[in-house]
């Protein structure tokens, strides 16, 4: 029985929806219409902003402060003007390959996201450790070995993608591993993946009911949607985020599960 069938059995109509929390990672371009970006910048959302340069418009930088947290793609080295946007819950997002990690550590404001690729070797772990990121996006290119899981487990906010067609060998995954596994909505197994938390990729135009059904079966999952710079995709994503957010408990600081996070506060 698939997760979708289970969700249909457990779910209720939109008027009766209830979710313990919601967290959505939205990838957008800095070229996205400012009003659309503002509509997505809400407490339940972590914004990932792709850029063509190391500078942001002031209006964009101000909008990012409205999100639960945000990361902006940059290319080291950075000067003082480029660092001005990184205050509060907004931090830089860099690729690990080829950077001077000691220099990154000196200018990093403390809310750093890092992309890494390939096997999680001891050398890679040492480089990442110097930078002290709060989020690590790991594109593996196949299933990790046990030693890689152990190294990755030492970092917070790790997302694993690029597993390929070969399923994860659960015997290699150490206990208490909280690495999030990225998986497409259509490929989520009902039983999950080795008990690991999931980050589920959903299309911008997904039906809110399908996502609600998923979260009933996998309540610790969070979501990932890429809207790029397209207004239609941004509007579609905002609609189902609004629907799902309305089904979560509210607190004075916004929706539970947004600012609090699902991995000990990590993105």
N, C-alpha and C positions, 0 to 999 in steps of 0.2 A: 504494500500500500504506500503510495507516495505521500510526501508532506502535504501536497495540495489537497488530496482526498481527506487526510487527517484533519487539515485545517477546516475543510468544509463541514466535517462532522462536528468539530468543536466550536466553530464560529457562529456568530449571530449576525443579525442584520446591522446596517450602518448605525441605526439609532441606538443599538445596544452594544456597540463596540466598546471594549475596554482593554487597555494595554498598560503594563506596569511602567513602561518608559519607552523612549524613542531616541535614537541617535542616527543621523544621516550625514554621511560624508558626501559633499557636493564638489565636484571638480568643474571649474568654470574658467573661462578666459578673461583676462583683463579687458578684452574688447567687448564683453557682453554689455548690453544696454544697462546704464547705471540703475534705473528703476527696477529692472529685473534682478540684478545682483542684490539690491536692497531687499527685495521681496524674499530672497532666499537666506538672507543673513539674520537668522533667528536663533534662540538659545538651543534648540534641538540639533542645530547644524554645525558641522565642522567644514569650513570652506577651504578648498585647495585651489589657489589661483595661479593659472599658468600665465607667464609673461614673455614678452619679447625683449625686454631690457631689464635693468636693475632699478628702475624707477616706477613709482605708482602715482597716478593722479591723486591729489589731496582728497577728492570726493570718494575715490575708491578706498583709500586708507581709512577714512572715517567710517565708511560703510562696514568694513571688516570688523570694527569694534562691536558691531551689533550681534555678531555670531557668537555661538558658544565658544569657539576658538577658530583660528584661521592660520593658514600657512601660505606664504607667497614664494613662488619659484624665483630664485636668484642664482647668479653665476659669480662665485668668488673670483678675485678679491672684491670687497665692498668698501666704498667710501662712506663718510659720515652722512651725506644726503640720502643714500640708499637705506641706511639704517634707521632713519627717522620714523618709518612706518611701524617699526617693530617695538611696540609697547603693549602692555597688558597681555591679552591672550593671543596676540598676533606675532607669529615668528617666521623666520626664513625657512625655505625648503630647498635643499641642494642635492646634487648627485655626489656620491662619495668618490667616484672614480677620478683620480688625478688631482684631487685638491690637497693643499697643504693643511693637514689636520690641526697642526699646532697653531697656525694662523687663524683657522676657522674658530678654534676654541677662544682665541683672544678677542675676536670681534663679536662672537655669537652672543645674543642677548639672553640666552637661557631657554628659549622656546623654539628649539631647532628640530626640523624634520629632515631625515636623510634617506635617499634612495641608494640601495646597494644591490648588486647583481652577482649571481653565481653562487658557488658553495660558500658557506659561512665558515671560512678558515680561521685559524688562530690569528693570522696576520690581519685579516679583515676585522675580526673582533677587536683587536688591539687598536686599530685605526678609529673605529667607531667609538670605542671607549674614551678616547682622547676628546672627542667632540661632545660627548654627553648629551645625545639627542633625547627628546621626549617622545619621538615617533621614528620608527625605522620601517621603511617600505622595502621588503626583501623579495626580489624577483629571482627565484631559485633556478628555474630551468630544469625541473625534475624533483623527485622526492628527496628530502634531506636524509643524511645519515644521522645516527644517534648523536655523534659528537657535535654535529651542527645544531641539533635541537638544544643540546646542553649549552652551547655558546650563546645561541639566540635567546635562551631563557633568562640570561643575565641582563637583558635590556627591557625597558618598558615600551609599551605601545608598538610592538612588532606586528606587522601584517605580512603574511607569506602569500605570494602569488607565483604564477608560472610553474605550477606543478606538472602540467602536461597530462597525458592520458593515463599514466600509471598511478594507481591509487596509493595513498600514503600507507606505509607499513606501520600499523599501530604499535607493533612490538618495539619499534625504534624510538617512540615518543616517550620521554621520561614523565613521571608523575609530576603534577603541579605545573605543567607547561601551560602558559596562557597566550601563546602566539596565536593571533587570529589568522584563519585561513580564508583567503578570498576565493569565492566561488560564484559562478553565474546562477541567477535565479532558477533557470531551467535545469540546472545540474545538482541542486541541493538534495542530498539523500535524506530520507526520512529519519535515519538513525544518526545523522550528523557525520562528522569526520573525527574519529578517535577521541571524542569528548572535548574537542577544541572549540573555542568560540569562533563564530563565523562572521565574515564580512561579505555580505551578499550583493553582488552587482545586479542592479535592476535597470531596465530601460527607462528613459525619461517619461515615456507615456504609459508606464505600467498602471494596471488597475489597482486602486487602493485596496480592494478586497483581497486580491492575491497576496499583497504584502502583509495584510492583516493576518491572513491564514498562515503565512510563513512564520510570523512572529508568535503566533499561538503555539506552534510546534517547537520553535527555536527562540525562546524568549530572551536569550542572551546574545542573539545576533544583532549586528548593526548593519546599516545599508550603505551602498555606494552608488552614486549616479553621476554620470558625466553629461553636463549640458553644453559644454564648449562655449561658443559665442552665439548660439542660436536662440532667438527670442521664443520660438514655439516650444523648444525643449525646456527652456527655463520656466515658462508658464505652466507646462504640463507637470513638471516636477513639483513646483510650488503647490499646485492643487492637491496632489495626493499627500504631500508633507503636511499641509494644513489639515486634511481629513484625519490623518493618523495622529497628529499632535493633539487634536481635539479629543481624542480617546484616552489620553494619558492624564494621570493626576497632576494637578497644578499646585505649585508652591509660590511663595512670594517672589522667588528669584526666577520663575519660569517653569518649564516642564521638567519634571524629574527624569533623570536618565540623560539629560543633556549636559548641563554644567558638571554634574557629579561624575559622569562617565560610567563605563562598564568594566574597565580594567584598572581599578585603583586610581582613577583620575587621569589616566593616560589617554591620548587621542585614539 
